[in-house]
Amino acid sequence: MTSAAEHRTHEVHDHRHGEGCGHVAVPHADHVDYVHDGHIHRTHDGHVDECTSAGHTRHEGHEHQHGTGCGHVAVPHADHVDYVHDGHRHAAHEGHWDDH
């Protein structure tokens, strides 16, 4: 997904993410993101990138309201919180939910 998104390498990242590494794994497009130290990381070409979304992708038909105790994993992401739901991350944005 980095071709459509900004490619930001996460410098000095010695930890190797993978199954059983101790971080929340979130399926995202064609890869898996890992929640680590308030960031969302993905392994890419031998290094780790900050995983960012390109543009604004509105999630239509999302009736559920995420928040504390909603039953979904909350993931700090930049200046907001994403919620893992149905195999992707959602974030509140101007009265609707975005796919991240």
Secondary structure, 3 states (H helix, E strand, C coil): CCCCCCCEECCCCCCCCCCCCCCCEEEECCEEEEEECCEEEEEECCEEEECCCCCCCEECCCCCCCCCCCCCCEEEECCEEEEEECCEEEEEECCEEEEC
